[in-house]
Amino acid sequence: MMDNTEIEHEFPRSIGKPAQRALLAAGYQQLQELTSATEQELLNLHGFGPKALGILRETLAEQGMRFKS
């Protein structure tokens, strides 16, 4: 049985636990869902910073996606 800290998600582990928790708390669980968010919206999340943003930007680009403009 999973507790709240073990919710399945698609985010790269390299973004770090605080960033993962911030995304999950904001309701994001899949990379595709991030295309509805702007970079600034994500940076406003507590625990989410520029390093995580850069990693996710690259990950999205590799799959032909990007953040909302």
C-alpha positions as CSV (number, residue, x, y, z in Angstrom):
1,M,0.0,0.0,0.0
2,M,1.3,3.5,-0.9
3,D,1.2,6.4,1.4
4,N,1.0,10.0,0.2
5,T,4.7,10.3,-0.4
6,E,4.7,7.4,-2.8
7,I,2.2,8.6,-5.4
8,E,3.2,7.4,-8.9
9,H,4.3,10.0,-11.3
10,E,6.2,10.4,-14.5
11,F,8.6,13.1,-13.4
12,P,12.4,12.5,-13.7
13,R,13.8,11.6,-10.3
14,S,16.7,14.0,-11.0
15,I,14.4,17.0,-10.3
16,G,14.6,16.2,-6.6
17,K,12.1,15.2,-3.9
18,P,11.0,18.8,-3.0
19,A,10.2,19.6,-6.6
20,Q,8.4,16.3,-7.0
21,R,6.3,16.9,-3.9
22,A,5.5,20.5,-5.1
23,L,4.2,19.2,-8.4
24,L,2.2,16.5,-6.8
25,A,0.7,18.9,-4.3
26,A,-0.3,21.2,-7.2
27,G,-2.1,18.3,-8.8
28,Y,0.4,17.4,-11.5
29,Q,1.2,13.7,-12.0
30,Q,2.1,13.4,-15.7
31,L,4.6,15.3,-17.9
32,Q,1.8,16.1,-20.3
33,E,-0.1,18.0,-17.6
34,L,2.8,20.4,-17.3
35,T,2.0,21.8,-20.8
36,S,-0.9,23.6,-19.2
37,A,1.4,25.5,-16.8
38,T,3.7,28.4,-17.4
39,E,7.3,28.4,-16.2
40,Q,6.4,31.1,-13.7
41,E,3.5,29.2,-12.3
42,L,5.8,26.3,-11.6
43,L,8.5,28.5,-10.1
44,N,5.9,29.9,-7.7
45,L,5.4,26.5,-6.2
46,H,7.1,26.1,-2.8
47,G,10.0,23.7,-3.2
48,F,10.2,24.0,-7.0
49,G,13.2,25.9,-8.4
50,P,15.2,26.8,-11.5
51,K,17.1,23.5,-11.6
52,A,13.9,21.4,-11.7
53,L,12.4,23.8,-14.3
54,G,15.4,23.3,-16.6
55,I,15.3,19.5,-16.2
56,L,11.6,19.4,-17.0
57,R,12.0,21.8,-19.9
58,E,14.5,19.5,-21.5
59,T,12.4,16.4,-20.7
60,L,9.4,18.0,-22.3
61,A,11.3,19.1,-25.4
62,E,12.7,15.5,-25.9
63,Q,9.0,14.5,-26.2
64,G,7.9,17.3,-28.4
65,M,6.2,19.3,-25.7
66,R,6.7,22.6,-23.9
67,F,5.3,24.7,-21.1
68,K,2.4,27.0,-21.7
69,S,3.5,30.4,-23.1
